[in-house]
């Protein structure tokens, strides 16, 4: 699933391409929006909250979309060939010189801009909020520390605590804290954890490559995430990978038995 920084950058990309332009044609290929038509509306901009995107239009309207596991927004010149098949398209927004195509988008909804909070009001502070303050940090810290017995990895993925962390950052945050993802929240410094999470997302917010090590070289970007074959980037030791979570929330989780202390599932 795209992390918050990928969603943030996607929003900025679409915003640069569409903001201030009038829609000449729209095509919604989603059952609930099959009859919707936003042609004639001006795109005011794109706003992101965690993993949610809101494309805002004149007339106080917003289009909400969520990338989930495989969604994307892509930009094309009119008439250009798409990189994905047409049956994956969920929405097309045309202007005079740009076509924005949403592939495999989820949770599509057109709603009054003033009601966006109905869809994201339950989320914790957005780690990439440009208006981030000490109050945002305090809210996230309090929410994270509220259930000390909870597994840290599961808490980090809970968007109600802080919005934007996906599986990659969950794994890497736990590594940098020196604990396994199954470690109880009570055994880590909640303030340090929130600050680390925000630092990592900010470091990657304006690039597509996600790097947590500071080294953008091939095969050197992450400490343990998806390094099953190459081993821990710090000690070179063999990594373990196990599932964390239940049902649709289950995620493969990498960790280094040498560099990270704490509980873990049996091999």
C-alpha positions as CSV (number, residue, x, y, z in Angstrom):
1,X,0.0,0.0,0.0
2,X,1.4,3.5,-0.8
3,X,2.7,5.3,2.2
4,X,1.7,8.8,3.2
5,X,4.6,10.3,1.4
6,X,3.7,8.7,-1.9
7,X,0.1,10.0,-1.5
8,X,1.5,13.5,-0.6
9,X,3.7,13.6,-3.7
10,X,0.9,12.2,-5.9
11,X,-1.3,15.0,-4.7
12,X,1.4,17.6,-5.4
13,X,1.9,16.2,-8.9
14,X,-1.8,16.4,-9.8
15,X,-2.1,19.8,-8.2
16,X,0.6,21.2,-10.3
17,X,-0.9,19.8,-13.5
18,X,-4.6,20.8,-12.9
19,X,-4.9,23.6,-10.4
20,X,-6.5,26.7,-12.0
21,X,-7.7,24.8,-15.1
22,X,-11.3,24.2,-16.1
23,X,-12.5,20.7,-16.8
24,X,-13.6,20.2,-20.4
25,X,-14.7,16.6,-19.8
26,X,-15.1,14.1,-17.0
27,X,-15.7,10.4,-17.1
28,X,-16.5,8.4,-14.0
29,X,-16.3,4.7,-14.4
30,X,-17.6,3.9,-10.9
31,X,-21.1,2.6,-10.2
32,X,-21.9,5.3,-7.6
33,X,-20.7,8.1,-9.9
34,X,-21.8,6.8,-13.3
35,X,-23.9,9.9,-14.0
36,X,-21.6,12.5,-12.4
37,X,-20.3,15.3,-14.6
38,X,-17.9,17.9,-13.4
39,X,-17.1,19.5,-16.8
40,X,-17.1,23.3,-16.5
41,X,-15.8,23.3,-13.0
42,X,-12.4,24.8,-12.2
43,X,-9.8,22.7,-10.3
44,X,-8.9,24.6,-7.2
45,X,-6.2,22.2,-6.0
46,X,-5.5,18.8,-4.5
47,X,-5.3,18.3,-0.7
48,X,-4.0,15.2,1.0
49,X,-4.7,13.9,4.5
50,X,-2.7,10.8,5.4
51,X,-3.5,8.4,2.6
52,X,-6.6,10.2,1.3
53,X,-6.7,12.6,-1.6
54,X,-9.2,15.4,-2.2
55,X,-9.4,17.1,-5.5
56,X,-11.2,20.3,-5.0
57,X,-13.4,22.1,-7.5
58,X,-15.2,25.4,-7.9
59,X,-18.8,25.1,-6.5
60,X,-17.5,23.8,-3.2
61,X,-17.1,20.3,-4.5
62,X,-14.4,17.7,-3.8
63,X,-13.6,14.3,-5.3
64,X,-12.3,11.9,-2.6
65,X,-10.1,9.0,-3.7
66,X,-7.9,6.5,-1.9
67,X,-5.1,4.6,-3.5
68,X,-5.4,1.5,-1.3
69,X,-2.9,-1.2,-2.4
70,X,-2.7,-0.6,-6.2
71,X,-4.3,2.7,-7.1
72,X,-2.6,5.6,-8.9
73,X,-3.2,9.0,-10.5
74,X,-1.3,9.5,-13.8
75,X,-1.0,12.5,-16.2
76,X,-1.1,12.4,-19.9
77,X,-1.2,14.7,-22.9
78,X,-4.5,14.5,-24.7
79,X,-4.5,11.4,-26.9
80,X,-1.4,9.9,-25.4
81,X,-1.3,6.1,-24.8
82,X,-2.0,5.0,-21.2
83,X,0.4,2.8,-19.3
84,X,-2.4,0.7,-17.9
85,X,-5.4,-1.0,-19.6
86,X,-8.6,0.9,-19.9
87,X,-10.6,-1.5,-17.7
88,X,-8.5,-0.3,-14.8
89,X,-9.7,3.3,-15.2
90,X,-12.0,4.7,-12.6
91,X,-12.0,8.4,-13.4
92,X,-10.8,10.7,-16.2
93,X,-10.4,14.5,-15.7
94,X,-9.7,16.3,-18.9
95,X,-8.6,19.9,-19.4
96,X,-7.5,21.6,-22.6
97,X,-3.9,20.3,-22.3
98,X,-3.8,17.6,-19.6
99,X,-5.6,14.4,-18.9
100,X,-5.6,13.1,-15.4
101,X,-6.5,9.4,-15.2
102,X,-7.2,7.5,-12.0
103,X,-6.4,3.8,-12.2
104,X,-7.8,1.3,-9.7
105,X,-8.9,4.0,-7.3
106,X,-11.0,3.2,-4.3
107,X,-13.6,4.8,-2.1
108,X,-14.4,7.4,-4.8
109,X,-17.0,10.0,-3.7
110,X,-18.0,13.5,-4.7
111,X,-19.0,15.5,-1.7
112,X,-19.2,19.1,-0.5
113,X,-15.7,20.4,0.3
114,X,-17.0,21.5,3.7
115,X,-17.8,17.8,4.5
116,X,-14.3,16.4,3.9
117,X,-13.9,15.8,7.6
118,X,-16.7,13.2,7.5
119,X,-14.2,11.0,5.7
120,X,-11.0,11.9,7.5
121,X,-12.1,13.4,10.8
122,X,-11.4,10.1,12.6
123,X,-7.7,10.1,11.6
124,X,-4.8,11.1,13.8
125,X,-2.5,14.0,13.0
126,X,-1.2,13.9,9.4
127,X,2.6,13.5,9.7
128,X,3.0,15.6,6.5
129,X,0.7,18.3,7.5
130,X,2.4,21.6,6.5
131,X,0.8,23.2,9.5
132,X,2.2,20.7,12.0
133,X,2.6,22.0,15.5
134,X,3.5,20.9,19.0
135,X,-0.2,20.3,19.5
136,X,-0.2,17.8,16.7
137,X,2.7,16.0,18.2
138,X,1.2,15.9,21.6
139,X,-2.0,14.4,20.2
140,X,-0.1,11.7,18.4
141,X,2.0,10.9,21.4
142,X,-1.0,10.6,23.7
143,X,-2.8,8.4,21.2
144,X,0.2,6.1,20.7
145,X,0.8,5.7,24.5
146,X,-2.9,5.2,25.3
147,X,-2.7,1.4,25.0
148,X,0.7,0.4,26.3
149,X,0.1,-3.4,25.8
150,X,-0.5,-3.0,22.0
151,X,2.1,-4.3,19.6
152,X,4.1,-1.4,18.3
153,X,3.9,-2.4,14.7
154,X,0.1,-2.6,14.8
155,X,-0.1,0.8,16.6
156,X,2.1,2.4,13.9
157,X,-0.3,1.3,11.2
158,X,-3.3,2.6,13.0
159,X,-4.2,5.8,11.1
160,X,-6.3,6.9,14.0
161,X,-3.1,7.5,16.0
162,X,-1.1,9.3,13.3
163,X,-1.8,9.3,9.6
164,X,0.6,8.3,6.8
165,X,2.6,5.3,8.0
166,X,2.4,2.2,5.9
167,X,4.2,-1.2,6.2
168,X,7.6,0.0,5.0
169,X,7.8,2.8,7.6
170,X,6.4,0.5,10.3
171,X,9.2,-1.9,9.7
172,X,11.9,0.7,9.5
173,X,10.8,2.7,12.5
174,X,10.9,-0.4,14.6
175,X,14.4,-1.2,13.4
176,X,15.6,2.3,14.1
177,X,14.1,2.1,17.6
178,X,16.0,-1.1,18.1
179,X,12.9,-3.2,18.9
180,X,10.8,-5.8,17.2
181,X,7.4,-4.8,15.8
182,X,5.8,-7.1,18.4
183,X,7.2,-5.1,21.3
184,X,4.6,-3.5,23.5
185,X,4.2,0.2,23.0
186,X,4.9,0.8,26.7
187,X,8.5,-0.3,26.1
188,X,9.3,2.6,23.7
189,X,9.5,6.3,24.0
190,X,6.3,7.5,22.4
191,X,7.6,11.1,21.7
192,X,10.8,9.7,20.1
193,X,8.6,7.4,18.0
194,X,6.3,10.1,16.7
195,X,9.3,12.4,15.9
196,X,11.1,9.6,14.1
197,X,8.0,8.8,12.0
198,X,7.6,12.4,10.9
199,X,11.3,12.7,10.2
200,X,11.3,9.7,7.8
201,X,8.2,10.8,5.9
202,X,9.4,14.4,5.6
203,X,12.7,13.1,4.2
204,X,11.0,11.3,1.4
205,X,8.0,13.6,0.8
206,X,9.4,15.2,-2.4
207,X,10.9,12.1,-4.1
208,X,9.5,8.8,-5.3
209,X,12.4,6.8,-3.9
210,X,11.8,5.9,-0.3
211,X,15.0,5.8,1.7
212,X,15.4,5.3,5.4
213,X,19.2,4.8,5.5
214,X,20.3,8.0,3.9
215,X,21.9,6.0,1.1
216,X,20.0,6.1,-2.2
217,X,22.2,3.5,-3.9
218,X,20.6,0.4,-5.4
219,X,19.8,-2.1,-2.7
220,X,20.9,0.3,0.1
221,X,17.8,2.4,0.7
222,X,16.3,0.4,3.6
223,X,17.6,-1.2,6.8
224,X,15.5,-4.4,6.8
225,X,12.4,-3.9,4.7
226,X,12.3,-6.5,1.9
227,X,16.0,-7.3,2.4
228,X,15.4,-11.1,2.9
229,X,18.1,-12.0,0.4
230,X,20.7,-9.4,1.2
231,X,20.4,-9.3,5.0
232,X,20.4,-6.5,7.6
233,X,21.9,-3.3,6.1
234,X,23.6,-2.6,9.5
235,X,25.1,-5.9,10.6
236,X,24.7,-8.0,7.5
237,X,23.0,-10.7,9.5
238,X,20.1,-12.9,8.3
239,X,16.7,-11.4,8.7
240,X,13.5,-12.9,9.7
241,X,10.1,-12.2,8.2
242,X,6.8,-13.0,9.8
243,X,3.1,-11.9,9.4
244,X,1.8,-9.3,11.8
245,X,-1.9,-8.5,12.0
246,X,-5.1,-10.4,11.3
247,X,-7.1,-10.9,8.1
248,X,-6.9,-8.1,5.6
249,X,-4.7,-6.1,8.0
250,X,-2.0,-8.9,7.9
251,X,1.4,-7.6,6.7
252,X,4.7,-9.3,6.1
253,X,7.1,-7.9,8.7
254,X,10.9,-7.9,8.5
255,X,13.2,-7.6,11.5
256,X,16.8,-8.4,12.5
257,X,17.2,-10.7,15.4
258,X,20.7,-9.2,16.2
259,X,19.8,-5.5,16.0
260,X,16.3,-5.6,17.4
261,X,15.3,-6.8,20.9
262,X,11.8,-7.9,22.0
263,X,9.2,-10.6,21.3
264,X,8.7,-12.2,18.0
265,X,6.7,-15.1,16.6
266,X,8.4,-18.5,16.7
267,X,10.4,-19.3,13.5
